[in-house]
Amino acid sequence: MDLTGLVIFLLIGAVAGWLAGVILKGGGFGLVGNIVAGVVGSFVGGWLFKTMGISIGSGIVSTILTAAIGAIVVLLVVGLLRRAA
């Protein structure tokens, strides 16, 4: 992965994390936490969709949507773990 690819990956993660934070309304962890959740969510969303055999298309919009869904899952799981502890 070159520098351009890395920047695009981080931007997609940032948008996805922000979107997940907006959707969960207060379930997020601030800007930096949501960006991290978006980046991790990219991997989680891709893995979940591949495992379930779901394809929502190709392109930047589907990538952001997949990452946002993954970020929502990550934020919900982390929120549940924080409440349990």
Secondary structure, DSSP 4 states (H G I P E B T S, - for coil): --HHHHHHHHHHHHHHHHHHHHHHTS-S-HHHHHHHHHHHHHHHHHHHHHHHT----SSHHHHHHHHHHHHHHHHHHHHHHHHH-
